[in-house]
């Protein structure tokens, strides 16, 4: 690790340590805004519903800008090289939501993590945050969880022009910042129970795990670390069994980042999660948020994004071409069979009617 990278890691570690101490104090003081019953799942929350996009939902209040990411941490972070003896992994869950839908909240996943005391990072689309504002604030206030960014409506950043990337990213961050401010203003909220002192998240995940140089620059220039993964579970595929999802973690090594879904697209993830946690603990692993993981070691950084090997996610460029991915999956989605391990594995089950809008992003348009 270079001297600059080491210094940056120390700064992140100090910030995380202070945040964790404050959050632990707030949690111990009982300053929660929700009872156990209110945190528990409700019937039907996991379901994904189609809807007509309403531009009025777009948050136009600007989030406070952050400094661009330092050169040593720019690029696609796939895992973290930890010091000898450190055995930590990061469980991550995408909360993606497209313009034509309201995706779900898989309460069983959150219940399991809380019951087991397992830390996790959630990458949430801005529209998901707005459509699930109460649930989103519960996640932000929970000392176990980290909430990162995942674009506004899950568009393919590799195919967007730079100005569209920035606009989409801005909407995601505006939504996240608005909810953090709402949370910090609640009368029941006690400072320290969640990371609301930060106006924006520190981490971002690209929709579909696709990026290019321009997309990486846009995210890093916005002050966000671009987080990929080294272990895909394949959980969006309906045919991917709970056993297969749980066993995907068998390849985990210290510093691994595991990707799953908690928005109704992880079809058997809730069933698999307890077994995955048990097996990882038997192997001596502990759990950390992505930011904590990075603070403890040296990120493994690549100059491109991919699922398991470079170029293996190019299929999403055909499934979601630039002309259509803003509002609806194109007709091609029904013609190309998505890979079993990829996000598009269930795209046919969520394809919208042809009457949905063609341009959901309107903020900053002339």
NUROTI-913524 format. One record per residue: z, x, y of N, C-alpha, C in turn; residue in three letters. Coordinates in steps of 0.2 Angstrom, whole numbers, plus 2048, in hexadecimal, padded with zeros to 3 digits. Atoms other than C-alpha are relative to their C-alpha. Example, Ala and Ser with C-alpha at 12.3 -4.5 7.8 and 13.67 -1.06 7.14 Angstrom:
! residues 2
8008047FA82783E7EA800804806ALA
7FF7FC7FA8248447FB8037FC805SER
This chain:
! residues 366
8008047FA800800800800804806UNK
8017FC7FA7FB8078118077FE804UNK
7FA8017FC80980981E8007FA804UNK
8018067FD8027FB8288027FA7FCUNK
7FF8068058027EF8198077FF7FEUNK
7F98008018137F48158057FD805UNK
7FD8027FB8197F18268007F8801UNK
8018088008117DF8268047FD7FBUNK
7FC8038068197DC8158077FF802UNK
7F98007FE82A7E081C8017FB805UNK
7FF8057FB8287D582B8007F97FDUNK
8018078038227C68208077FF7FCUNK
7FA8008048317CA8148067FE804UNK
7FB8027FB83D7C98238007F9802UNK
8018077FE8367B98298027FB7FBUNK
7FE8058068377B18188078007FFUNK
7F98008028497B78158047FC805UNK
7FC8047FB84F7B08267FE7F87FFUNK
80180880184679F8228037FE7FAUNK
7FC80380684D79E8118077FF801UNK
7F98017FE85E7A18178027FA804UNK
7FF8067FC85D7948247FF7FA7FCUNK
8028068048557888188057FE7FBUNK
7FB80180586278B80B8077FD804UNK
7FA8027FD8707888187FF7F8802UNK
8018077FE86877881E8007FB7FAUNK
80080480686577280C8087FF7FEUNK
7F98018028787758088047FC804UNK
7FD8047FC87D76C8177FF7F97FFUNK
80280780187575C8117FC7FD805UNK
8038037FA86A75A8207F97FD7FEUNK
80680380385C7528157FF7F9804UNK
8018077FD85374381D7FE7FB7FAUNK
80180480585073B80C8058007FAUNK
7FC80080585A7357FE7FC8017F9UNK
8047FE8068567397EC7FC7FA7FEUNK
80580680284F7277E97FA800805UNK
8067FF7FC84472A7F87FB8057FFUNK
8047FB80283E73A7F27FC7FF7F9UNK
80380280683A7337E17F97FD800UNK
80680380082972D7DC8007F9800UNK
80180780082271C7DF7FA7FE7FCUNK
8068028048167127D47FA800804UNK
8068007FD8047157D87FE805805UNK
8017FB7FB8067247E37FB8057FEUNK
8057FB8027FB72F7D87F97FE800UNK
8078028007EC7247D97FC802806UNK
8057FE7FB7DD7297E37FC7FA802UNK
8048067FE7D571C7EE7FA802805UNK
8067FF7FB7C471B7F78027FD807UNK
7FF8037FA7C47178097FA802805UNK
8057FE7FB7B8717818804805805UNK
7FD7FB7FC7BC7268238007FD807UNK
7FE8027F97C4722834801806804UNK
7FF7FA7FC7C2730841806800804UNK
7FA8017FC7D172984A8068047FDUNK
7FA7FD8037DC73283E800807802UNK
8017F97FE7D6743844806802805UNK
7FB7FE7FB7E574C84D7FD805805UNK
8037FC7FA7DF75385E805804803UNK
7FB7FC7FD7F075A8637FF8077FDUNK
8017F98027ED76D8628068037FDUNK
7FB7FC8037F8778857801806804UNK
8007FA7FC7FF78785F7FD8067FCUNK
8047FB8047F479685A8058067FEUNK
7FD7FA8037FA7A58507FC806801UNK
8037FA7FF7F57B78517FB8017FAUNK
8047FE8067E67BC8458048047FBUNK
7FD7FC8067EB7C38347FE807801UNK
8017F88007ED7D68347FA8027FBUNK
8067FD8057DE7E082C8038017F9UNK
7FE7FE8077E97E581D8017F97FCUNK
7FF8078047EB7D28187FA7FC800UNK
8068047FF7DA7CC81C7FC8007F9UNK
8048018067CF7C580E8037FB7FBUNK
7FE8058057D27BA7FE8058037FCUNK
7FA7FE8037E37BD7F78007FC7F9UNK
8018038067E27BA7E48078007FCUNK
7FA7FF8037F37C07DE804805804UNK
7FC7FC7FC8017CC7E38038067FBUNK
7FE7FB8048057DD7DC808801802UNK
7F98007FF8187DD7DA8038077FEUNK
7FD7FA8028247EC7D98037FF7F9UNK
7FE80080782A7F17C78067FC800UNK
7FA8048018377E47C18007FA803UNK
8008067FD8327D67CC7FB7FB7FBUNK
80480580482C7C77C18007F9803UNK
8018077FD8267B97CC7F97FE800UNK
8068038008187AD7CC8007FB806UNK
8018067FB8127A07D97FC7FA7FDUNK
80380680180F78F7D47FD7FC806UNK
8038037FA8027877E07FD7FA7FEUNK
8038078017FC7757E17FC7FE806UNK
8058027FB7ED76F7EB8017F8801UNK
8008077FE7EF75E7F57FA7FF804UNK
8068017FD7DD75C7F97FE7F8801UNK
8028077FE7D674C8017F9800803UNK
8068017FD7C47488057FF7FB805UNK
8018057FB7BD73E8138007F97FEUNK
8018078037B972F8088057FD7FCUNK
7FB8028047C972D800807801803UNK
7F97FE7FF7DC72D8008028027F9UNK
7FE7FE8077E27387F28077FF7FFUNK
7F98028027F27377E9806805801UNK
7FA7FC80080473E7E88037FF7FAUNK
7FD8008078097437D7807801800UNK
7F97FF7FF81B7407D88048037FBUNK
7FD7FC80581F7467C7800807800UNK
8007F97FF81A7577CC806803804UNK
7FA7FE7FB8267587DB8067FF7FDUNK
7F98018038347507D18028067FBUNK
7FF7FB80583275D7C3802807804UNK
7FE7F97FD83276C7CF8077FF803UNK
7FA8017FD8417657D88068007FBUNK
7FB80080684B7627C88018077FDUNK
7FF7F98038477737C2801805805UNK
7FF7FB7FB84A77C7D27FB805801UNK
8057FC8008397837D27FC800807UNK
8037FF7FA83178A7E27F87FF7FFUNK
80880180181E7857E57FD800807UNK
8048007FA8117867F37FB7FA7FFUNK
8058068008067767F77FB802805UNK
8067FF7FB7F57788007FE7F9801UNK
8028077FE7F27688097FB7FF805UNK
8058027FB7E37618118037FC806UNK
7FD8037FA7E675B8238007F87FFUNK
8008088017E174981E8057FE7FBUNK
7FB8028057EC74980F807800804UNK
7F98007FC7FB74E81B8007F9804UNK
8008067FC7F673F8278017FA7FCUNK
8008068047F47338198077FF7FCUNK
7FA800803804738811806803804UNK
7FB7FC7FB80F73D8208078007FEUNK
7F98008028207388198018057FAUNK
7FF7FB80681D7418087FF807803UNK
8017F97FD816750812806803803UNK
7FA7FE7FC82575181D8068027FBUNK
7FB7FF80583075080D7FF8077FDUNK
8017F9803827760806801805805UNK
7FF7FB7FB828769817808801800UNK
7F97FF7FF83B7668178038037FAUNK
7FD7FE80683E76B805801808800UNK
7FF7F980084577D8047FD8037FAUNK
8047FD80683C77F7F37F9801802UNK
80780180082B77C7FA7FD803807UNK
8047FE7FA81E7848067F97FC800UNK
8068057FF81077980D7FB805804UNK
8067FD7FD7FF7828117FB7FC802UNK
8058047FD7EF77D8187FA8007FAUNK
8068018057DF77780E7FA7FD803UNK
8058037FC7D377281B8017F9802UNK
7FF8067FE7D17618237FE7FA7FAUNK
8028058057C77578167FC8037FAUNK
8027FC8067C37648087F9801800UNK
8077FF8007B276980E7FF8077FDUNK
8027FA8037A97788067FF805806UNK
8007FB7FA7AD7868137FA8057FFUNK
8067FC80079F79180C7FA7FE803UNK
8068037FD7927858128007FE807UNK
7FF8027F97997818237FE805805UNK
8017FB7FA793789833807802803UNK
7FA7FE7FE7A179383B8047FB805UNK
7FD8057FB7A47868498037FA7FCUNK
7FD8068057A777883B8068037FDUNK
7FA7FD8037B37848328067FF805UNK
7FB8007FC7BD7868418037F9802UNK
7FE8067FE7BD7748468047FC7FAUNK
7FC8038067C276E8348078037FFUNK
7FA7FD8017CF77B8338057FE806UNK
7FC8027FB7D67768448037F97FFUNK
7FD8078017D876483F8058007FAUNK
7FB7FF8057E176A82F807802803UNK
7FA7FD7FD7ED77483A8047FB805UNK
7FE8057FB7EF7678478057FA7FCUNK
7FC8058047F575A83A8068037FDUNK
7FA7FC803801767832805801806UNK
7FC7FF7FA80876B8438037FA802UNK
7FE8067FE80A7598488067FD7FBUNK
7FB802805814755838806804801UNK
7FB7FC7FF81F76483A8047FE806UNK
7FD8027FA82375E84C8047FA7FFUNK
7FD80680182774D8468068017FCUNK
7FA7FE804833754839805803804UNK
7FB7FC7FC83C75F8458037FB805UNK
7FD8057FB83F7508508047FA7FDUNK
7FD806804846744843808801801UNK
7F98007FF8587408478048027FAUNK
7FD7FE80685D7438357FF8077FEUNK
8027F9802855754834805805803UNK
7FC7FA7FD8607648367FC8067FFUNK
8037FA80085877483B8028057FAUNK
7FF7FB80685678082C7FE7FD7F9UNK
80280380785177381E7F98017FFUNK
8077FF80183F7788207FD804805UNK
8037FB7FC8337838287FC7FD806UNK
8038037FB830778837800804807UNK
8007FC7FA8337868447FA803801UNK
8077FE7FF82278C8407FB7FA801UNK
8058067FE8147818487FB8007FBUNK
80580180580878583A8028047F9UNK
7FF7FC80680778B8287FE807800UNK
8027F980080579D8237FA8017FBUNK
8057FE8067F979B8147FB7FA800UNK
8058058017E97928117FC8017FAUNK
8047FF8067DE78E8027FA7FC801UNK
8078037FF7CB78B8037FF7FA7FBUNK
8028068047C577A7FC7FB8037FBUNK
8047FE8057BD77D7EB8018087FEUNK
8007F98017C278F7EC7FA804802UNK
8067FC7FE7B27947F5801802807UNK
8007FD7FA7B079F8047FA805801UNK
8047FA7FE7A57AC80D803804805UNK
7FD7FC7FA7A87B981A8027FC806UNK
7FF8047FA7A77AD8288067FB7FFUNK
7FB8058017B37A18208078047FFUNK
7FA7FC8007C07AF81C802802807UNK
7FE7FE7F97BF7B582E8037FA804UNK
7FE8067FC7C17A38358087FF7FEUNK
7F98018037D17A182A805805803UNK
7FC7FB7FE7D87B282E801801807UNK
8008007F97D47B18408057FB803UNK
7FC8057FE7DE7A18418088027FEUNK
7FA7FE8017ED7AB83B8037FE7F9UNK
7FE8028067ED7A58297FE8057FAUNK
8027FC8067ED7AF8187FC7FB7FCUNK
8048048047DF7A980D8028017F9UNK
7FD8008067E77A57FC7FB7FE7FAUNK
8038038067DD7A47EC8048007FAUNK
7FC8008067E47A67DA7FD8047FBUNK
8037FC8067E27B07CA8017FC7FAUNK
7FF8048067E77A27BE7FE7F9802UNK
8028077FF7DD7917BF8027FC7F9UNK
7FE8048057E47847B47FB7FB7FDUNK
8058058027D57797B38027F9800UNK
7FD8068007E076A7B77FC7FA803UNK
8048067FE7D375F7C07FB7FD7FBUNK
8048038057C975D7B08047FB7FCUNK
7FD8058047CE74D7A88018027F8UNK
8007FE8077CB7557978058067FFUNK
7FB7FA8007D776479B8077FD7FEUNK
7F98038037E775F790806804804UNK
7FA7FD7FD7F87627968028077FCUNK
7FF7FA8047FA76F7887FC806803UNK
8047FB7FD7EB77978F802802807UNK
7FD7FE7FA7F27787A0806805800UNK
7F97FC80180377F79B7FE8067FDUNK
8027FA8037FB78C7917FC805804UNK
8047FC7FB7F079279F805806803UNK
7FB7FB7FD80079B7A68028057FBUNK
7FE7FA8058017A67967FD806803UNK
8037FA7FE7F67B279F804803807UNK
7FD7FE7FA8027B37AE803807800UNK
7FD7FA7FF8087C47B4804800806UNK
7FC8007F98147C97C27FB800806UNK
8058017FA80C7C37D27FB7FC7FFUNK
8058058018017B67CB8007FA804UNK
8018067FC7FB7A77D57FD7FB7FCUNK
8038058057F87987CA7FE7F9804UNK
8028067FC7EE7897D18007FA7FCUNK
8008068037F17777CD7FF7FB805UNK
8018057FB7EF7667D68067FB7FFUNK
7FB8058007FC7597DB7FE7FA804UNK
8038067FC7F174C7E37FD7FB7FCUNK
8038058057EC7427D47FA8037FDUNK
8057FD8037DF74E7CF8028057FAUNK
7FD7FC8067EA7587C38027FA7FBUNK
7FF8068057E874B7B58058017FBUNK
7FB8008057F47527A9805806802UNK
7FC7FA7FD7FD75F7B58087FE7FFUNK
7F980280080E7557B68038017F9UNK
7FE80080780F7547A38008087FEUNK
8007F980280B7677A1805804804UNK
7FC7FC7FC81676D7AF8078027FDUNK
7FA7FE80282776D7A77FF8057FAUNK
8017FB8058207777987FE806803UNK
8027FA7FD8187837A3806804803UNK
7FA7FD7FD8287867AD8058037FAUNK
7FC7FD80583278879D7FD8067FDUNK
8037FB803826794795800806805UNK
8007FA7FB82579F7A5807803801UNK
7F97FE80083879F7A68028047FAUNK
7FF7FC8068397A57947FD807800UNK
8037FA7FF82E7B3798803804805UNK
7FC7FD7FB83A7B87A67FD800807UNK
8038017F98307B27B58047FB804UNK
7FD8047FB8377AB7C47FA7FD805UNK
8058047FC82E7A07D1801801808UNK
8007FE7F882A7A47E47FA7FC803UNK
8058027FC82079C7F17FB805801UNK
8057FB7FF8107A57F5802805806UNK
7FE7FB7FB8177AC8058058057FEUNK
7FB7FC8038267B27FC7FD8067FCUNK
8037FC80581B7BA7EF7FD806804UNK
8037FB7FC8117C37FC805805803UNK
7FB7FC7FD8207C98058048057FBUNK
7FC7FB8058277D27F57FB8057FDUNK
8057FB8038177DC7F17FA801804UNK
8077FE7FC8057E17F57FB7FB7FDUNK
8058058027F87D37F57FA8037FDUNK
8067FE8027E97D57EA7FA7FD803UNK
8048037FB7DB7D27F67F98017FEUNK
8077FF8017C87CF7F37FC7FD806UNK
8048027FA7BA7CC7FF7FC7FA7FFUNK
8038078017B47BC7F78057FC7FCUNK
7FC8058047BB7AD7EE7FC7FE7FAUNK
8038028077B87A87DC8067FD7FCUNK
7FB8038047C179F7CE8038057FBUNK
7FE7FA8047C27AD7C17FC806801UNK
8047FA7FF7B47B87C57FB7FF805UNK
8058017FA7A87BB7D47FA7FB7FEUNK
80680480179B7AD7D58017FA7FCUNK
8008058057A27A17C98017F9803UNK
7FF8077FD7A57937D67FA7FE804UNK
8068027FC7937937DD7FE7F97FEUNK
8028068027917837D48027FA805UNK
7FE8057FB79A77A7E27FC7FF806UNK
8058007FB78C77E7EE7FB7FB7FEUNK
8058058027817737E48037F9800UNK
7FD80780078E7657E18027FE807UNK
7FE8027F97937657F47FC804805UNK
8047FD7FB78576B7FE8027FF807UNK
7FE8007F978776E8117FE7F9803UNK
8028067FD77D75E8168057FA7FFUNK
7FC80680278975380D8078007FFUNK
7F980080379A75A8098057FE806UNK
7FB8027FB7A175481A8037F97FEUNK
7FE8078017A27428148007FD7F9UNK
80080380779E73F8027FC8057FBUNK
8037FC8057997487F27F87FE7FFUNK
8078028017867487F17FE7FE7F9UNK
80280380777C7407E37FF8067FBUNK
8017FB80577A7517DB8068017FCUNK
7FA80080478C7507D68007FD7F9UNK
8018038067877447C97FB8037FBUNK
8057FD80477974F7C38028077FDUNK
7FE7FA80278275F7C18078007FDUNK
7FA8008037907617B4805805803UNK
7FB7FB7FE79F7697BC8048047FBUNK
7FD7FC8057A87777B38077FD7FFUNK
7F98038027B87717AA806803804UNK
7FA7FD7FC7C377D7B48007FF807UNK
8008007F97BD7797C58027FA803UNK
7FE8067FC7C276D7D37FB7FA7FFUNK
8058058017B27637D08007FC7FAUNK
8008038067B675E7BF8017F97FFUNK
7FF8078007BB74D7C47FC7FC805UNK
8038037FA7AF74A7D27FC7FA7FFUNK
8048078017A573C7CA8057FA800UNK
7FB8057FF7B57327C98027FE807UNK
7FE8017F97B87337DB7FA7FF805UNK
8068017FC7A67317E28007FA804UNK
7FF8067FC7A67257F07FA7FC801UNK
8058047FE79B7177F57FB803805UNK
8057FD7FB78B71B7FF8017FE807UNK
7FF8037F979271180E805804804UNK
7FB7FC7FC79E71F8137FD804805UNK
8037FD7FA79C7288237FD8077FEUNK
8047FA801791737825803806804UNK
7FD7FA7FC79B7428328077FE802UNK
7F98017FF7AE741830803804806UNK
7FC7FC7FB7B274F83C7FD7FF807UNK
8028017F97B174A84E804803805UNK
7FC7FC7FA7BE7548577FC805803UNK
8037FB7FC7B775F8647F87FF800UNK
8078018007A67588627FE7FD807UNK
8028027FA79C7558727FF7F8800UNK
